Amino acid sequence: MEDVKITTAFVLLNTDAGTEAEVLREIKKIPSVAEAFLVYGVYEIVLRVESTSLTELKHTITWKIRKLDYITATQTIITS
């Protein structure tokens, strides 16, 4: 059996004030999101996203995460 290479990224999110908990609930429904945390500082939410390819990762971040209501900005860090 061939090992599947997992691509991991950390996504830092900014949200509209007061919407963090609602956004976190919706994000946790996305299957590729392995972990999601409310944080204090420059960002409101930090995610660990896993996928089997960069294409899948891009799709998840662009079309599933960034399209959610109340997200104002994202910063993606892809691991190597």
Protein Blocks (a to p, Z undefined) as FASTA:
>chain_A
ZZdddddddddddddehilmmmmmmmmmpmklmbdcddedjbfbdcddddfbfklmmmmm
mmmmmmpghiabdcddddZZ
